[in-house]
Amino acid sequence: MMIRNTTADLIDAISNRELVPFPYTGRFMYGRRCVACKLDQGSDLEGLPKVGAMVDQLGKGYLAYWPEEEWTDGVQEYVDTIRDPSGKAE
């Protein structure tokens, strides 16, 4: 599994805030998938990287995404490992 250090750090920061990272295709990304997470209304990017972050408003919250942090199969594997460190996928 190969992922960029910055992507792994971002996934860790999202998880440390007890948020769930997921793949997202943002505006002007033309089908490329990047790392994203949902934030509650009134929440901010505290504890998350601000450089390169984009934020879209949802109905009752926000979506933060990082277009430069591509969501690859390796990222999915890393996220699955964080969710279930035993390695036993659901």
N, C-alpha and C positions, 0 to 999 in steps of 0.2 A: 504494500500500500504506500503510494507516494502522494503526499500533499505538501503544499508550500507551508513553511513555518508560520507565515502570517495568517494563513487560513486556519491552521490548527489553533493558533492563539485566539483568533476570533471565535471559533467554535467553543473553546474553553471559556472565554469571557461571557458568551451568551449563556452557556450552561451554568456558570457560576452565579449568574443572576436568576437561576431557575427558570429561564426562558427556553423555548424549544427552537433550535435552528432547523430551517427547512429550505428546500430549493425554491427559487423565485426567478421569474423572468420579468425584469423591470422595464420601465419605459426606455425605448431606444436600444434595447439589448438584442432585438431581432432573434429571439429564440434561445439565446445563451442563458444558462441558468447560473445564478449566483447564490451566495449565502444570505439568508434573511431571517428575521424573527419579528414577532408581533409584540407591540408594547401597549400597555393599557393607557387609557386617556389620563393625562396628567403625569405620566411617566416621562423619563428623559433617557438620554444615552449614557448616564453615569455608569462607569465600569465597562463601557463598550468603546471600541475605537471610533473616534469621530472623523478621522482623516479618511476620506473616500466614502463615507456613509451618505446614503440618500434616505430621505424619509418621505413617505406618502401617508396622507391622512386617510384613515378608514372611518366608517360610521361612528364607532365608539372606541377608537384607539388609533394606533399608528403602526405602520410597517416600516421597519428599518432594514435596508439592504445595502450590500457592499458589492457593486458591479465588478470590481477588480478581483474579487475572491470567488473564483469559479467553483461551482458545485460539480464535482466529478464523482466517479465511482469510488475513488479513494476517500473522498470527503464523506460519502454516504456510509462507507465501512467504518470510518472513525466515529461518526455520530452514532451508529448502531452499537459500537463498542462502549461508548460513554453511557448510552441508555441501558445496556445490559453487559456489564463487565465480565460476566461468566462466559460469554461467547455463545450462549445458547439463544439463538434468535427465536423470536416468538413465532 
